[in-house]
Amino acid sequence: MNPKLAALLLALAGSPLLLSLHGPAAPAPDPQEGRQKLHVFLLAGQSNMEGQAVVDLDHEEHYNGGRGTLAKLLEAPEFKERWGWVRGDDGAWSERSDVGVWYRTPHEEKKGPLSIGYAVYGGRHHFGPELALGKVLGDRFEGPVLLVKACWGGKSLHVDFRPPSAGGEVGPYYERIFKELDAALQGVGEAFPEWKDLEPQLEGLFWFQGWNDGCDGEATRDYAGNLEQLVGDVRERLGDRKLPVVVGETGNMNNPALHKAQAAGTRAARRRGPAAFVETRAFLREAKDSPNTGHGHHWFGNAESYLLVGDAMGAAMVELLPGPSRR
């Protein structure tokens, strides 16, 4: 190269003139680019999402001698073959560190690795659909998963969870769903320090609710429309019109009209984004084989029922998620 030209290029290095000769400057690197994802799922609904399955309470009068509890069911070889992962060989209840649960009950915040105990009651004697559901999702992703529970007993979609698009007064618990999600995401660094540098990515919504609406004729008739509007409003609020949604049937209630409405509402929601309806009636066990014989509204507290519901809803979500991973 001519020595004078070489000297000129060296002098111009980094100047706007030289940059213009080589095209526009490369964009600054995105600090979010390449960050590992924290896969977040929202679990919303009423008392059956809160968790009513009994782990180990066995009082003969109040818990039917432990029939249908998780501990009792694990004594059967065929049950242990499928669900034995919930308890270690040493008898301790298993914990899964790559799946976390955040749940703010009326009395406390429960947060930690997936295991028993994330129910509305104190202690570790109950669980909800999150136990089996979390295992399915944990197996699906290489990165960590966070389950955020936003659920309150005795609440209807017609009134308490009423979405804006349904008209009338917006239900106070509709708004609380987002408050719970925000609180969980803001508290990730404190609750799960090992995940504080991960980028949260909301992957899907689970909806398990309906008993109160099934007890009211007008609410039952309006359920399909209210559910479609709920899904649409939640997607709009969260900025993801294709957010996958799984709806669990209120299969412990003998109300065909409600079941049809739940299925119809899910089909309507599916026209605008991925959604799945999970039938659950086959998971109901008899009262005599369950710990809470008078609590049909809570699946009689039967542990197998809640495991089957969670497993089926988790599998339905996996089918909705695009590709082998969304890392």
matplotlib code that plots the C-alpha trace (Angstrom):
import matplotlib.pyplot as plt

x = [0.0, 1.2, 2.8, 0.9, -2.5, -1.7, -0.9, -4.2, -6.3, -4.6, -5.3, -9.0, -9.5, -12.6, -13.7, -17.2, -15.7, -14.1, -17.2, -19.3, -17.0, -17.8, -21.5, -23.4, -22.0, -23.0, -25.8, -24.9, -25.3, -28.6, -27.9, -30.9, -29.6, -28.3, -29.7, -31.1, -34.9, -36.9, -40.0, -43.0, -46.5, -49.6, -51.9, -55.2, -58.6, -60.5, -60.1, -59.2, -56.3, -55.4, -54.8, -57.0, -55.3, -54.3, -50.8, -50.7, -53.5, -55.1, -57.5, -60.1, -63.0, -61.9, -59.8, -61.4, -58.4, -56.1, -57.8, -56.9, -54.1, -50.8, -49.0, -51.6, -51.8, -48.0, -48.3, -49.8, -47.1, -49.0, -49.5, -45.9, -44.7, -46.2, -46.1, -43.1, -41.1, -42.9, -41.1, -37.5, -36.4, -35.6, -39.3, -38.7, -40.9, -38.9, -38.0, -37.3, -34.8, -35.3, -39.0, -40.0, -43.4, -44.6, -47.9, -49.2, -52.0, -54.1, -51.7, -48.2, -46.0, -44.9, -42.0, -39.4, -38.7, -41.5, -42.8, -45.9, -47.2, -48.0, -51.7, -53.9, -53.4, -50.4, -47.8, -47.1, -50.2, -51.9, -51.0, -52.7, -52.4, -49.0, -47.2, -47.7, -48.1, -44.7, -43.0, -44.4, -43.2, -39.8, -39.2, -40.2, -37.6, -33.9, -34.0, -35.8, -39.5, -41.5, -45.1, -47.1, -50.3, -53.1, -56.2, -58.8, -61.6, -65.3, -64.9, -66.9, -66.0, -69.4, -68.6, -65.2, -63.0, -65.2, -63.1, -63.4, -64.7, -67.7, -69.2, -70.4, -68.1, -64.7, -64.1, -61.6, -59.9, -59.4, -57.1, -55.5, -54.3, -51.9, -50.8, -49.8, -47.8, -46.1, -45.2, -43.8, -41.6, -40.4, -39.5, -37.6, -34.2, -35.0, -37.0, -34.7, -31.3, -29.8, -32.3, -31.9, -30.1, -32.5, -35.0, -38.5, -40.7, -44.4, -45.1, -48.8, -51.9, -53.6, -57.3, -59.0, -62.2, -66.0, -67.7, -69.3, -70.6, -72.0, -74.2, -75.9, -78.0, -77.2, -73.5, -73.5, -75.3, -72.8, -69.7, -68.6, -68.7, -67.0, -64.3, -63.6, -63.4, -61.2, -58.7, -58.7, -58.4, -55.6, -53.7, -54.1, -53.1, -49.9, -49.0, -49.1, -52.2, -50.9, -50.4, -51.1, -54.0, -55.2, -58.6, -59.3, -62.9, -64.7, -65.1, -65.9, -69.3, -72.2, -73.2, -73.2, -74.2, -71.2, -68.9, -70.3, -69.8, -66.2, -65.4, -67.2, -65.4, -62.1, -62.9, -63.8, -60.6, -58.7, -59.8, -57.4, -54.6, -53.5, -55.9, -56.8, -59.7, -58.9, -61.7, -61.3, -64.4, -62.6, -60.3, -63.0, -62.7, -65.4, -65.9, -65.4, -61.9, -61.0, -59.9, -62.6, -65.8, -68.0, -66.0, -67.2, -66.5, -62.8, -62.6, -63.0, -59.3, -58.2, -54.5, -54.7, -57.4, -55.2, -52.1, -54.1, -55.6, -52.2, -50.5, -53.2, -53.2, -49.4, -49.4, -52.0, -49.7, -46.7, -48.7, -49.5, -45.9, -44.1, -41.0, -38.7, -37.9, -38.4, -35.1]
y = [0.0, 3.5, 4.8, 8.1, 6.4, 4.1, 7.1, 8.8, 5.7, 5.4, 9.1, 8.7, 5.5, 5.8, 9.1, 9.6, 9.7, 6.3, 4.8, 6.1, 4.3, 1.0, 1.5, 2.4, 1.6, -1.7, -1.3, -1.4, -4.8, -5.5, -6.2, -8.7, -10.6, -14.0, -14.0, -17.3, -17.3, -17.9, -19.6, -18.2, -19.7, -18.1, -20.5, -18.7, -19.8, -20.5, -23.0, -26.0, -24.1, -23.0, -26.7, -29.0, -32.4, -34.0, -35.2, -37.1, -36.2, -39.4, -38.6, -41.4, -39.0, -35.9, -37.4, -40.8, -42.6, -41.2, -42.9, -41.1, -39.1, -38.9, -40.8, -43.6, -43.9, -44.3, -47.6, -49.1, -50.4, -49.3, -45.8, -45.5, -46.6, -43.6, -41.0, -42.2, -39.2, -37.1, -38.8, -40.0, -43.4, -41.8, -40.8, -37.1, -35.3, -34.5, -30.9, -29.9, -27.0, -26.1, -25.4, -22.8, -21.8, -18.4, -18.2, -15.5, -16.9, -14.7, -15.5, -15.9, -15.9, -19.4, -19.5, -22.1, -25.3, -27.4, -29.8, -30.4, -27.6, -24.8, -24.7, -22.1, -23.8, -23.4, -26.2, -28.9, -31.1, -30.1, -29.4, -28.4, -29.0, -27.3, -30.4, -32.6, -29.7, -28.4, -31.7, -31.8, -28.3, -28.8, -31.8, -29.7, -26.9, -27.0, -23.6, -23.0, -22.7, -20.4, -21.1, -18.1, -19.0, -16.3, -18.0, -17.4, -19.7, -19.0, -16.7, -16.6, -15.6, -13.9, -11.3, -11.7, -12.4, -10.5, -9.2, -5.7, -6.8, -8.5, -5.2, -4.0, -3.7, -5.3, -8.0, -7.1, -10.5, -10.0, -7.1, -9.0, -11.7, -9.1, -7.8, -11.3, -11.8, -8.4, -9.1, -12.5, -11.2, -8.3, -10.7, -13.3, -12.0, -12.3, -15.5, -17.3, -15.6, -18.0, -16.7, -13.0, -12.4, -14.4, -12.8, -13.7, -14.8, -15.5, -18.7, -19.5, -19.2, -22.1, -21.5, -23.8, -22.3, -22.7, -24.1, -20.9, -20.1, -23.6, -22.8, -19.9, -20.2, -16.9, -17.3, -20.7, -19.4, -16.5, -18.6, -19.3, -15.6, -14.5, -17.1, -16.0, -12.4, -13.2, -14.9, -12.1, -9.4, -11.2, -11.6, -8.0, -6.9, -9.0, -7.9, -11.4, -12.0, -15.6, -16.5, -20.2, -20.9, -24.2, -24.4, -27.3, -28.6, -28.4, -32.1, -32.6, -30.9, -32.7, -29.8, -30.7, -27.1, -25.7, -28.3, -27.4, -23.7, -24.2, -26.1, -23.6, -20.7, -22.4, -23.1, -19.4, -18.3, -20.7, -18.7, -16.0, -17.9, -21.3, -22.7, -26.2, -27.5, -30.4, -32.8, -33.9, -35.8, -39.1, -38.0, -37.8, -40.5, -41.7, -40.0, -43.2, -43.6, -40.0, -38.0, -35.3, -37.2, -34.2, -31.9, -32.8, -29.2, -30.0, -33.4, -34.9, -33.9, -36.9, -36.7, -38.8, -36.5, -33.4, -35.2, -36.3, -32.9, -31.2, -33.8, -33.5, -29.7, -29.6, -32.0, -29.9, -26.8, -28.6, -29.4, -25.7, -24.4, -23.9, -25.7, -27.9, -25.0, -21.2, -20.6]
z = [0.0, -0.7, 2.5, 2.3, 1.9, 4.8, 7.0, 6.0, 6.9, 10.2, 11.0, 10.1, 12.1, 14.2, 12.5, 11.0, 7.6, 7.8, 9.4, 6.5, 4.1, 5.8, 6.3, 9.5, 12.9, 14.5, 17.1, 20.7, 22.2, 24.0, 27.6, 27.6, 24.7, 25.6, 29.2, 30.3, 30.7, 33.8, 32.5, 34.4, 34.5, 36.2, 38.1, 38.7, 40.1, 43.3, 46.2, 44.1, 42.7, 46.2, 47.0, 49.0, 48.6, 51.9, 52.4, 55.6, 58.0, 59.2, 62.1, 62.0, 62.5, 60.6, 57.9, 57.3, 58.8, 56.1, 53.1, 49.9, 51.4, 49.6, 52.3, 52.3, 48.6, 48.3, 50.2, 47.1, 44.6, 41.5, 42.9, 44.0, 40.6, 39.0, 41.7, 43.8, 42.8, 45.4, 48.2, 48.7, 49.8, 53.2, 53.6, 53.2, 50.7, 47.6, 46.5, 42.9, 42.8, 39.2, 39.7, 42.1, 43.6, 44.8, 46.6, 48.9, 51.0, 53.3, 56.2, 54.7, 51.6, 50.6, 48.2, 47.5, 45.5, 44.2, 46.8, 49.0, 51.2, 48.7, 49.7, 51.5, 54.9, 57.1, 57.4, 54.8, 55.0, 51.7, 48.1, 44.8, 41.1, 41.1, 42.4, 39.3, 37.0, 38.1, 37.4, 33.9, 33.1, 34.8, 32.6, 29.5, 30.0, 30.4, 32.2, 35.6, 35.9, 38.3, 39.2, 40.5, 42.2, 42.2, 43.7, 46.3, 47.6, 47.0, 44.1, 40.8, 37.3, 37.0, 39.8, 41.6, 38.6, 36.1, 33.3, 31.8, 28.4, 30.1, 31.0, 34.4, 37.4, 37.0, 39.6, 42.3, 42.0, 38.3, 39.3, 42.1, 39.6, 38.1, 41.5, 42.6, 39.4, 39.8, 43.4, 42.5, 39.7, 41.8, 44.6, 42.5, 43.5, 47.2, 47.1, 44.6, 44.6, 42.1, 39.5, 40.1, 36.9, 34.7, 32.3, 33.3, 30.4, 31.0, 29.1, 30.0, 32.1, 33.9, 34.9, 37.4, 38.6, 38.3, 41.4, 42.5, 38.9, 38.7, 41.8, 40.0, 36.9, 35.4, 36.1, 34.5, 31.4, 31.1, 31.8, 28.2, 27.3, 30.5, 30.1, 26.5, 27.6, 30.6, 28.4, 25.9, 28.5, 30.3, 27.1, 26.3, 29.7, 29.7, 26.1, 24.6, 22.4, 21.8, 25.4, 25.8, 28.2, 29.8, 31.4, 33.8, 34.0, 37.3, 37.1, 40.7, 40.2, 38.6, 36.3, 32.6, 31.7, 33.4, 31.8, 28.4, 29.0, 30.2, 27.0, 24.8, 26.3, 25.8, 22.1, 21.6, 23.2, 20.9, 17.9, 18.9, 20.4, 21.8, 24.4, 25.6, 27.7, 30.1, 31.1, 34.7, 35.6, 35.4, 38.2, 40.9, 43.5, 45.9, 49.2, 51.1, 49.6, 50.4, 53.5, 53.5, 52.9, 53.1, 50.8, 47.3, 46.3, 47.1, 45.4, 48.9, 49.5, 47.5, 46.6, 43.5, 42.1, 42.4, 41.0, 38.0, 37.4, 37.6, 35.4, 32.7, 32.7, 32.6, 29.6, 27.8, 28.3, 26.9, 23.7, 23.3, 23.8, 20.5, 19.5, 21.7, 24.0, 24.4, 26.1]

ax = plt.figure().add_subplot(projection="3d")
ax.plot(x, y, z, "-o")
ax.set_aspect("equal")
plt.show()
